[in-house]
Amino acid sequence: MPPTSFDYTVESITALEVLIGTLLESASPADLDKSFSLGMGAYVGEVIVRHRTGAHWSYDTDQSTALVQSAQHGSYPVFKVSKRFTIGPEHSLVQFVQAAIDDEMPPEARRLP
């Protein structure tokens, strides 16, 4: 059973996935994306910051959005949540968070100089 509280644990991202699935049952992905991606993305990013040594918030002026930066990668949690809403569960937030914490982002992720 997934956790039911949002306590900034890695496990709580599973509860967020369940919530997104429930929301998608009753509203359009575009409406949900517009209403929830920023807040949920901030939550996802904060989970990464709290669990990845050296990770911190930054701002990407080219993309006009916040990102979570580590020594090797920049990850865009708001964009990932948006993809989860609009494209589907193949954009797993659980996998995204774990990869960011392990600093094992996929090759297409933004590698910092």
Residue, then its C-alpha position, 0 to 999 in steps of 0.5 A: m500500500p502506498p504512503t498516504s502522506f506527503d512527508y518529503t520521503v522518496e516513498s511519498i512520490t508513489a502517493l503522488e503518482v496515485l493522486i495523479g492517476t485519480l485526478l486523471e479519472s475525472a479531468s483532462p490532462a491539459d487542465l490538470d497540467k495547468s493547475f497542478s504541475l507547478g506545485m507538484g513539480a516543486y514537491v518532487g524537486e524538494v524530495i530530490v534536494r532533501h535526499r541527494t547530497g549536494a543537490h540544490w534549487s537553481y533557475d534556468t533562464d533559457q527554459s524560464t523554470a526552476l531546476v534541481q542541480s547536482a554536480q553532474h545533472g540538472s533536472y526539471p521536476v515541473f516539466k516531468v510532472s507536466k509530462r506525467f499528466t499530458i503524456g502518461p505513466e511512462h513518465s514515472l515520477v518514482q523513476f525520475v526521483q530515484a534516478a535524480i537521487d542516484d545521479e543516474m539520469p538518462p543520456e537525454a537528461r541535461r548534463l551540466p558542464 
